[in-house]
Amino acid sequence: MSTPAIWDAIIIGGGAAGLFCAGLAGQRGKKILVLDHAEVLGEKIRISGGGRCNFTNSDSSSQQFLSLNPHFMKSALARYPASAFIDLVRAYGIGFHEKQAGQLFCNDSAKQIIDLLFQECTKGQVQIRHPVSVSTIESKSSHWEVMTTQGNHKTHAVILATGGLPVPAIGASSFALDLARQFNIDVVTPRAALVPLSFTAKAFSQLDSLAGLSLPVTIRSGIKGQQYGACLFHEDLLLTHKGISGPAVLQASSYWEEGEPIEIDWLSNGAGVHGAKLFDEIFSANANRLKTTDNILASVMPQRLAKMFTEQAGLLSKKWTEVGKIEQQALKASLTEWRVKPAGTLGWNKAEVMRGGVSTDALNGQTMMSRNHAGLYFIGECVDVTGHLGGHNFQWAWSSAYVCAHSL
Ligand SMILES: Cc1cc2nc3c(=O)[nH]c(=O)nc-3n(C[C@H](O)[C@H](O)[C@H](O)COP(=O)(O)OP(=O)(O)OC[C@H]3O[C@@H](n4cnc5c(N)ncnc54)[C@H](O)[C@@H]3O)c2cc1C
């Protein structure tokens, strides 16, 4: 395709949202140019889902997203739901499987999703140029001008799809957020999310020796009624030398506010069972009357952890019948309402996504266009919409790209 005098849209960022939007718009007859500063495109897709790309979640709904406006994503998700992307994956003959409730992964490789996106772009005659650096974007009276290291381009629309801040080593940048600020568009303070949590040496001294241990828990994080609210997750927790990780912790990290504690129920079995109930059951069971406290606990949790909790409570090797009421209650609370203040997160290098971003107040949720700047769009992770773990972040990339492509 020859280079037009003026493009219908220039998409900055050729990742999940940018390439998907480009392919769809191109197939609708629009002249689309994608610009990306990376040597290799689709790197986040390639490393996603342990190399198998958890490309969507069949249960994706607004409930699985954080945003200061919890309704913002509803329209896009309704117009392009997970089922639509699943149909597309099927149409390309890509084999996939469900790992956990609703989480869909490629059977072979994440590269199949990257290939799908490139083929969609080819069908839409999209031009893709990279690596190229965009220096300036200016609004003119009848069009936009995009200045790059490889020349300047005129366009009717500019679509920012430069993603979030995680993993700078593979091309993440604050480009979309900086541009939003330049146009007086509010940006909700970005923060690492779906990320392991770290602790001070003091708070973590006992758990450090248990690194490598994984168990199902219930974890509570966030502040009800404030900012992104609070949430409760029943999933696996992994103890590491640096702190805590695993799906339960990654989920909780998205809701965690600095300086606030998180609460862990170590006895909940990760299935929503209230640990306090299980505690009462095992310690009142006749069969356990003559057993030591740590032995009773070890019947429902890893032995090393049972030992640590009873040691900490001064009850190691003590028969439960010899333990006083106050000590019993203290042990129960420490096991089922364990409150600890994380020192921080492991930061952008270890985060899967960014919480915060371009304020949804500034965007039209039906189109993703700026309310105050006609022709300026933001899609994907750069927007203040963050999914839970399990394929929701890619679904947001596809859904936001779809409504944008259909509004051009
Ligand atoms: C390790 C890891 C695993 C993940 N696994 C999953 C998963 O299994 N399921 C899931 O749903 N989500 C997963 N995610 C999150 C998911 O990858 C992102 O939410 C998704 O890629 C966001 O899509 P996007 O198009 O907005 O941004 P990206 O896919 O990150 O694309 C942004 C593009 O913009 C380009 N860019 C950035 N700055 C500039 C600039 N200044 N100029 C030009 N181009 C620029 C980048 O090079 C990149 O190509 C994972 C993330 C990580 C880090």
The ligand as an SDF file (V2000), in Angstrom:
LIG
                    3D

 53 58  0  0  0  0  0  0  0  0999 V2000
    5.4750  -11.1440   32.7090 C   0  0  0  0  0  0  0  0  0  0  0  0
    4.0890  -10.7500   32.2840 C   0  0  0  0  0  0  0  0  0  0  0  0
    3.1270  -11.7350   32.0740 C   0  0  0  0  0  0  0  0  0  0  0  0
    1.8250  -11.3650   31.7260 C   0  0  0  0  0  0  0  0  0  0  0  0
    0.9150  -12.3630   31.5110 N   0  0  0  0  0  0  0  0  0  0  0  0
   -0.3590  -12.0280   31.1980 C   0  0  0  0  0  0  0  0  0  0  0  0
   -1.3230  -13.0350   30.8920 C   0  0  0  0  0  0  0  0  0  0  0  0
   -0.9960  -14.2320   30.8250 O   0  0  0  0  0  0  0  0  0  0  0  0
   -2.6070  -12.6290   30.6710 N   0  0  0  0  0  0  0  0  0  0  0  0
   -2.9870  -11.3110   30.6680 C   0  0  0  0  0  0  0  0  0  0  0  0
   -4.1690  -11.0120   30.4630 O   0  0  0  0  0  0  0  0  0  0  0  0
   -2.0710  -10.3450   30.8710 N   0  0  0  0  0  0  0  0  0  0  0  0
   -0.7760  -10.6650   31.1080 C   0  0  0  0  0  0  0  0  0  0  0  0
    0.1490   -9.6690   31.2920 N   0  0  0  0  0  0  0  0  0  0  0  0
   -0.2800   -8.2690   31.0880 C   0  0  0  0  0  0  0  0  0  0  0  0
   -0.3840   -7.9470   29.5720 C   0  0  0  0  0  0  0  0  0  0  0  0
    0.8270   -8.3430   28.9470 O   0  0  0  0  0  0  0  0  0  0  0  0
   -0.6290   -6.4660   29.3460 C   0  0  0  0  0  0  0  0  0  0  0  0
   -1.7120   -6.0210   30.1380 O   0  0  0  0  0  0  0  0  0  0  0  0
   -0.9250   -6.1820   27.8650 C   0  0  0  0  0  0  0  0  0  0  0  0
    0.1770   -6.5620   27.0700 O   0  0  0  0  0  0  0  0  0  0  0  0
   -1.2190   -4.7090   27.6650 C   0  0  0  0  0  0  0  0  0  0  0  0
   -1.4040   -4.4660   26.2980 O   0  0  0  0  0  0  0  0  0  0  0  0
   -1.0360   -3.0400   25.6910 P   0  0  0  0  0  0  0  0  0  0  0  0
   -1.1870   -3.1560   24.2250 O   0  0  0  0  0  0  0  0  0  0  0  0
   -1.7610   -1.9740   26.4000 O   0  0  0  0  0  0  0  0  0  0  0  0
    0.5220   -2.8500   26.0310 O   0  0  0  0  0  0  0  0  0  0  0  0
    1.7500   -3.7200   25.5330 P   0  0  0  0  0  0  0  0  0  0  0  0
    1.3210   -5.0470   25.0720 O   0  0  0  0  0  0  0  0  0  0  0  0
    2.7420   -3.6160   26.6340 O   0  0  0  0  0  0  0  0  0  0  0  0
    2.2860   -2.9230   24.2510 O   0  0  0  0  0  0  0  0  0  0  0  0
    2.8120   -1.6240   24.3490 C   0  0  0  0  0  0  0  0  0  0  0  0
    3.6590   -1.3730   23.1130 C   0  0  0  0  0  0  0  0  0  0  0  0
    4.0090    0.0150   23.1000 O   0  0  0  0  0  0  0  0  0  0  0  0
    5.3660    0.1500   22.7630 C   0  0  0  0  0  0  0  0  0  0  0  0
    5.8560    1.4150   23.3220 N   0  0  0  0  0  0  0  0  0  0  0  0
    6.0310    1.7220   24.6230 C   0  0  0  0  0  0  0  0  0  0  0  0
    6.5140    2.9790   24.7140 N   0  0  0  0  0  0  0  0  0  0  0  0
    6.6420    3.4570   23.4570 C   0  0  0  0  0  0  0  0  0  0  0  0
    7.1050    4.6910   22.9090 C   0  0  0  0  0  0  0  0  0  0  0  0
    7.5480    5.6700   23.7020 N   0  0  0  0  0  0  0  0  0  0  0  0
    7.0980    4.8390   21.5670 N   0  0  0  0  0  0  0  0  0  0  0  0
    6.6730    3.8320   20.7520 C   0  0  0  0  0  0  0  0  0  0  0  0
    6.2430    2.6420   21.2110 N   0  0  0  0  0  0  0  0  0  0  0  0
    6.2090    2.4650   22.5520 C   0  0  0  0  0  0  0  0  0  0  0  0
    6.0330   -1.0800   23.3770 C   0  0  0  0  0  0  0  0  0  0  0  0
    7.2560   -1.3480   22.7170 O   0  0  0  0  0  0  0  0  0  0  0  0
    4.9700   -2.1490   23.1270 C   0  0  0  0  0  0  0  0  0  0  0  0
    5.1630   -2.7590   21.8740 O   0  0  0  0  0  0  0  0  0  0  0  0
    1.4640   -9.9930   31.5920 C   0  0  0  0  0  0  0  0  0  0  0  0
    2.4420   -9.0180   31.7740 C   0  0  0  0  0  0  0  0  0  0  0  0
    3.7450   -9.3760   32.1150 C   0  0  0  0  0  0  0  0  0  0  0  0
    4.7700   -8.2900   32.3080 C   0  0  0  0  0  0  0  0  0  0  0  0
  1  2  1  0
  2  3  1  0
  2 52  2  0
  3  4  2  0
  4  5  1  0
  4 50  1  0
  5  6  2  0
  6  7  1  0
  6 13  1  0
  7  8  2  0
  7  9  1  0
  9 10  1  0
 10 11  2  0
 10 12  1  0
 12 13  2  0
 13 14  1  0
 14 15  1  0
 14 50  1  0
 15 16  1  0
 16 17  1  0
 16 18  1  0
 18 19  1  0
 18 20  1  0
 20 21  1  0
 20 22  1  0
 22 23  1  0
 23 24  1  0
 24 25  2  0
 24 26  1  0
 24 27  1  0
 27 28  1  0
 28 29  2  0
 28 30  1  0
 28 31  1  0
 31 32  1  0
 32 33  1  0
 33 34  1  0
 33 48  1  0
 34 35  1  0
 35 36  1  0
 35 46  1  0
 36 37  1  0
 36 45  1  0
 37 38  2  0
 38 39  1  0
 39 40  1  0
 39 45  2  0
 40 41  1  0
 40 42  2  0
 42 43  1  0
 43 44  2  0
 44 45  1  0
 46 47  1  0
 46 48  1  0
 48 49  1  0
 50 51  2  0
 51 52  1  0
 52 53  1  0
M  END
$$$$
